[in-house]
Amino acid sequence: MIAEDILAQEFTRVVHHYYPKVGQLLNGCHVKVITSFWGRPAKRFQYVGIYCSAEKMSLVAAHKAVLREVAENMGLIQVVFLNANRLLRDPMSGLKQSRPRLWLELQLVAACS
């Protein structure tokens, strides 16, 4: 978990350093490194999840190639964009109970749009 947080901070730092305009767009987003396991035997995959408000989603997604390049150079396989507003309004989501800190951070992302 700590390694994922460090990777997310490093990803954000690299984007801010090499692509300052794209880095400014990430200021209103929540960047998270997500680890998943797939296959038999299970292989570990790490990718970047960028949670944005609906208004910022298209602006950030326009720079998908740059963000993927940075992620691949860091050894991460992909960059995915997630709509924070949609996740918060989903009545079937158990995010508030299972990950309350992430839920609060998404509230902040959705409110700052």
N, C-alpha and C positions, 0 to 999 in steps of 0.2 A: 504494500500500500504506500509506504513512504517512497519507494523507488518510482512509483507511478506519479506521485506528486512532484518529485524532483524532475522527472522527464517532462511533465507538463510545463513546469516553470522554465526549464531549459528551452523547450520548443518556443514558448512565448518570447523568451529573451532573444533567441536567434532571429525570429521573425522581426522583432522590434529593431534589432541591430542592422540586419541586411535589407529589410524591406519596411522602412518606417511608415509608409502610407498604409500598408496592410496591417502593420502593428497597431496603428491608431484605431483601425476597425475592430481589432481584437480586444481593445480596452473595455468595450461594453458587452463582451461575451465571456462565457465560462469555458475554459479549456481544460480538458481532462483526458488522461491516457487510460484507455480501457483495455483490460486483458481478458482474452477469451481462449477457451480450449476447444479443439475440434479434432475429430478423427480417432482412429484406434491404431496405435497408441496415441493418446491425446498429445497434440502439439499446441504449444503456447503461441498465440498471436497477440500483438499489441498494436493498437491503432489510436489515433487522436480523435476525440469527440469534441466538437465545438458547438456549444449550446448558445443560440442567439435568439433574440426576439424576432417576431415575424417581419418587422420592418427592416432589420439589419441582415436578414438571411440572404437576400439576393445580392446585397453589396459584398458580403463576405464570400459567398459562393462564386462570385465573379473572379476571385483570385484563387480558385481551387488548384490550378496548376502550380502556383508558387508554393502554396501550403503543402501540397503533396510532395513537391521536391524537397522541402525542408524535412518533412516527416521521413521520407525514404533515406535521406542522408543521415538521419539519426537512428536508422534501423527499425523504424515503425512501418507497417505495411500499408496504411491507408489513412485518409482523413474523411470523416463523416460529419455532416452538418445536421443538427437536431433543433427543432423548433421548441424553444422553452415554453412559449405560450400554450402550445398544443399539449405538451406533457403535463403542465399544471392543470389544465382544464379537463383532462381525461378522467372520467368518473371511475374507471376500472384500475387506475394506477395505484399501486401500493407504495409509491415513492415516498410519500409523507411519513409512513410508518417505518419503512425499511431503511431509508437513507434521509433522515431529517435535515442534516446539514446541507446536502445537495439540494434538497427541496427549497430550503431557505435561500441558497445562492441563486437558484433559478427564479425565485420570486424577485430578487434584486435585479437580475438580468431582464426579466419581463417588465419590471416597473421602470427601468431606466431607458426605455425605448423612445 
